[in-house]
Amino acid sequence: MNDIQRRIEVLVAILTVLVIISLIGMFLDSSAIMFLAAPVIVAVLLYLSVAEVPAGPDRTAAAAAIHVFNLAHAAVWIGILVTLQVHEATFWGLPPASGLLVYVFWPFSAVAASLLYAYVSKRTGLIDRLEQSETGEPAAGAAPEGA
């Protein structure tokens, strides 16, 4: 088994465990277990998106962008968890945890995840491979395979 296959298998195994943990949270009616598994599932799926990319500067740049996104994502979730029991203050009319979720997490996720997808797919050559598969010819400016 090569390094890429091993990396993918480990990520899929981690993803399976996280989904099982989330499922247990659903059966136990524990929103905390489900919500805590969600950002980690997102992180694992993001790392899975670059698992097949050969080592090199493009993979390093894409992985670095994913690391930064995951750290920012974790910071927002930590903020939500820290303010979960604060009820006397408000954040734009909502309890602090809800305010962070609605006014910070959702907009951040929508905008940053879209930009991250565009950046990673361009750096890893996904866009070039998609254009090539649609036309059957290499995309303009795409490096030939094996180069």
C-alpha positions in Angstrom: 0.0 0.0 0.0 1.4 3.4 -1.0 1.5 6.5 1.1 -1.5 8.1 -0.6 -3.7 5.1 0.0 -2.6 4.9 3.6 -3.4 8.6 4.1 -6.9 8.2 2.6 -7.6 5.0 4.6 -6.7 6.8 7.9 -8.8 9.8 7.1 -11.8 7.6 6.1 -11.4 5.6 9.4 -11.3 8.9 11.4 -14.4 10.1 9.5 -16.2 6.8 10.2 -15.5 7.1 13.9 -16.7 10.7 14.0 -19.9 9.9 12.2 -20.5 7.0 14.7 -19.9 9.5 17.6 -22.4 11.9 16.0 -24.9 9.1 15.5 -24.5 8.1 19.2 -25.2 11.8 20.1 -28.4 11.6 18.0 -29.6 8.5 19.8 -28.8 10.0 23.2 -30.5 13.2 22.2 -27.3 15.1 23.0 -26.9 18.1 20.7 -23.4 18.8 22.2 -22.0 15.5 21.0 -23.5 16.1 17.5 -22.3 19.7 17.3 -18.8 18.9 18.6 -18.3 16.2 16.0 -19.4 18.5 13.1 -16.4 20.8 12.9 -14.0 17.9 13.2 -15.9 16.1 10.4 -15.5 19.2 8.2 -11.8 19.3 9.0 -11.3 15.6 8.1 -13.2 16.1 4.8 -11.1 19.1 3.9 -7.9 17.1 4.5 -9.4 14.2 2.5 -9.7 16.7 -0.4 -6.0 17.0 -0.7 -5.0 13.5 0.3 -4.4 12.4 -3.4 -2.4 15.4 -4.4 1.3 14.4 -4.7 3.7 16.1 -2.3 5.0 19.4 -3.5 4.5 23.1 -3.2 0.9 23.0 -4.5 -0.1 20.4 -1.9 1.8 22.3 0.8 0.1 25.6 0.0 -3.4 23.9 -0.2 -2.8 22.1 3.1 -1.6 25.4 4.8 -4.8 27.1 3.6 -6.8 24.2 5.0 -4.9 24.4 8.3 -5.6 28.2 8.6 -9.3 27.6 7.9 -9.6 24.8 10.4 -7.9 26.9 13.1 -10.2 29.8 12.5 -13.2 27.4 12.4 -12.0 25.9 15.8 -11.6 29.4 17.3 -15.2 30.3 16.5 -16.4 26.9 17.9 -14.4 27.5 21.1 -15.9 30.9 21.4 -19.4 29.4 21.0 -18.6 26.7 23.7 -17.2 29.2 26.1 -20.2 31.5 25.9 -22.8 28.7 25.9 -23.8 29.3 29.5 -23.7 33.1 29.4 -27.3 34.3 29.4 -27.1 37.8 30.9 -25.3 39.4 28.0 -26.4 39.6 24.4 -24.7 39.7 21.0 -26.9 41.8 18.6 -30.0 40.7 20.4 -29.1 37.0 20.8 -27.4 35.1 23.6 -23.7 35.2 22.9 -23.3 31.6 21.7 -26.3 32.0 19.3 -25.0 35.4 18.2 -21.6 33.9 17.4 -23.2 31.0 15.5 -25.5 33.3 13.5 -23.4 36.4 13.0 -19.9 35.0 12.9 -19.9 31.2 12.1 -22.4 31.1 9.3 -21.1 34.1 7.3 -17.5 33.0 7.9 -18.2 29.4 6.8 -20.1 30.5 3.7 -17.5 33.0 2.5 -14.3 31.4 3.7 -15.3 27.9 2.6 -16.1 29.1 -0.9 -12.8 31.0 -1.2 -11.0 28.0 0.3 -12.6 25.6 -2.3 -11.6 27.9 -5.2 -8.0 28.3 -3.9 -7.5 24.6 -3.2 -9.1 23.4 -6.4 -6.9 25.8 -8.4 -3.7 24.9 -6.6 -4.2 21.2 -6.7 -5.2 21.2 -10.4 -8.8 20.1 -9.9 -10.1 22.8 -12.2 -7.7 21.9 -15.0 -8.6 18.2 -14.7 -12.3 19.0 -14.8 -11.8 21.2 -17.9 -9.7 18.4 -19.5 -12.4 15.8 -18.8 -15.1 17.9 -20.3 -13.3 18.6 -23.6 -10.9 15.7 -23.7 -8.0 18.1 -24.3 -5.7 19.7 -21.8 -7.0 23.1 -20.4 -5.3 26.2 -21.7 -2.2 26.8 -19.6 -2.4 23.4 -17.9 0.9 21.6 -17.4 1.1 18.3 -19.3 0.8 15.2 -17.2 4.0 13.9 -15.7 5.6 17.4 -15.9 
